[in-house]
């Protein structure tokens, strides 16, 4: 038997999820803004408390909406930041697994290759990929298996954002560490950056190559 308090918490969760399901872009954008302000930095336990042990139900809605709208979404930055709250939550490994199960890595890499999307949105993608890479060797291998090195190297070479380039260099460095199966692939990817037109990208690639050697 659930207590009255638990029943009320579940009712609030269902009302929240129904509000999300029925909202249009503007309404969902507002929901995301509120979620980012109230939940940034929360642990898995705190998120579960906030969502009456149903946080995965909201994450599933976020990832589904991302998959459906990433090529044209007007609030892609908020959506990616919201997903990042789940992926960065302490003790929240299951959120990461749930994100990967819907093809999250492939979606993030595809976003990096879309020329019409904003640099800020692509930088958020790099940050999420860094969270995946930080989870361990098998997750770094997953990014590499998804042609992530080639995609990241191309983004490093073509990005107009110094901050995004630096984040990408850090991620490529991460993919080259403790990842013997794909270390050579990362090395070749960085070498491919050197002939590009961006001096900044060349400098960052050389820095990582120097560390790897």
Residue, then its C-alpha position, 0 to 999 in steps of 0.5 A: x500500500x502506498x501512503x497518501x504522501x506517495x500517492x500525491x507525489x505520483x499524482x504530481x509526476x503524472x500531471x507534470x508529464x501530461x503537461x509536457x506531452x500536451x505542450x507545444x514548443x514554447x511551453x516545452x521550452x519554458x519547462x526546460x528552462x525551469x528544469x535547468x534552473x532547479x535541477x542543475x548539479x543534482x545527484x541521481x537520488x535528488x532527481x529521483x526524489x524530485x520526480x517521485x522515482x520516475x525521473x527516467x520517464x522524463x529523460x525518455x521524453x527528452x531523448x525522444x524529442x531530441x531524436x525527432x527534432x534535432x535537425x530543426x529544433x529551436x530550443x536544442x540548447x535547452x534540450x541538450x543541457x537538460x539531458x546533460x543534467x541527467x548524464x552528469x548526475x552523481x551515481x546516475x549511470x543508469x541515465x547514461x545507459x538509457x540515453x545510449x540505448x536510444x542511440x544518443x551517441x549517434x545523434x550527438x555526432x550527427x548534430x556536429x555534422x549539420x552545418x546549419x546548426x549553431x556552434x553553441x548547440x554543437x559545443x553542448x553535444x561535445x560536452x555530452x560526449x565528454x560525459x560519455x567518454x568519462x564513464x569508462x573505456x567501453x564508452x570511449x570505444x563506443x564513441x570511436x566505433x560510431x565514427x566519432x573520431x572522424x566526426x570530432x576531427x572534422x568539427x575541430x578543423x571547421x568550427x568557428x568557436x575557440x571554446x568549442x574547439x578546445x572542448x573538442x580537443x579535450x574530448x579527442x585527448x580523452x578518447x586517445x587515453x586508456x583506449x588502446x584499441x582506438x588510439x591509432x585511430x585518434x592519432x590519425x584523426x588528429x594528423x588529418x586536422x593539420x592541413x586545415x585552414x584554422x591555425x587554432x585547430x592545428x595548434x590544438x591538434x599538435x598539442x594532443x599529438x605531442x602528448x600522445x607521442 
